[in-house]
Amino acid sequence: MLIATVGEAITGLIVNVWLGLNVWHYNIMPFLWGQCSVPFMVAWFILAGVCILLDDIIRWKWFGEEEPRYN
């Protein structure tokens, strides 16, 4: 989530503010100068968790790595 949010903020500042291309904006729900939004941060948090679980399952089933265990 942090990597995606920081990447979006940096890209937004370069593309939208510095270059003035105005590719996207979150004027309705501003966060980090209108380049990021909190609902999308939550979505990235959920998506990152799902991707980690899927990666562990694929590595276990397809590549014979150790079965995933979570505490």
C-alpha positions as CSV (number, residue, x, y, z in Angstrom):
1,M,0.0,0.0,0.0
2,L,2.7,2.4,0.9
3,I,4.7,1.7,-2.2
4,A,1.6,2.2,-4.4
5,T,0.6,5.4,-2.6
6,V,4.1,6.9,-2.7
7,G,4.5,5.9,-6.4
8,E,1.1,7.5,-7.2
9,A,2.0,10.7,-5.3
10,I,5.4,11.1,-6.9
11,T,4.0,10.3,-10.4
12,G,1.1,12.7,-9.8
13,L,3.4,15.5,-8.7
14,I,5.6,15.1,-11.7
15,V,2.9,14.5,-14.4
16,N,0.1,16.6,-13.0
17,V,1.8,19.4,-11.1
18,W,5.2,19.8,-12.7
19,L,4.4,19.0,-16.3
20,G,0.8,20.3,-16.0
21,L,-0.8,17.4,-17.9
22,N,-3.6,16.9,-15.4
23,V,-4.0,13.2,-16.1
24,W,-6.0,12.6,-12.9
25,H,-7.0,14.5,-9.8
26,Y,-8.8,13.8,-6.5
27,N,-10.2,17.3,-5.9
28,I,-13.3,15.8,-4.2
29,M,-11.2,13.8,-1.7
30,P,-7.8,15.5,-1.5
31,F,-4.8,13.9,0.1
32,L,-1.2,14.6,-0.7
33,W,-1.9,17.7,-2.8
34,G,-4.9,16.0,-4.5
35,Q,-2.7,13.3,-6.1
36,C,-3.8,10.4,-3.9
37,S,-7.0,9.4,-2.2
38,V,-7.6,7.5,1.0
39,P,-10.2,5.1,-0.5
40,F,-7.7,4.0,-3.1
41,M,-5.1,3.5,-0.4
42,V,-7.4,1.1,1.4
43,A,-8.1,-0.7,-1.9
44,W,-4.3,-1.1,-2.5
45,F,-4.0,-2.4,1.1
46,I,-6.6,-5.1,0.4
47,L,-5.2,-5.9,-3.1
48,A,-1.7,-6.3,-1.8
49,G,-2.8,-8.8,0.9
50,V,-4.7,-10.8,-1.7
51,C,-1.6,-10.8,-4.0
52,I,0.7,-12.0,-1.2
53,L,-1.7,-14.9,-0.5
54,L,-2.0,-15.8,-4.1
55,D,1.8,-15.7,-4.6
56,D,2.3,-18.0,-1.7
57,I,-0.3,-20.5,-3.0
58,I,1.1,-20.5,-6.5
59,R,4.7,-21.0,-5.2
60,W,3.5,-23.9,-3.1
61,K,1.2,-25.6,-5.7
62,W,3.2,-25.0,-8.9
63,F,6.8,-24.8,-7.8
64,G,6.8,-27.2,-4.8
65,E,7.9,-24.6,-2.3
66,E,7.0,-25.0,1.4
67,E,3.3,-24.9,2.3
68,P,2.4,-21.4,3.5
69,R,1.8,-20.9,7.2
70,Y,0.5,-17.8,8.8
71,N,0.3,-16.8,12.4
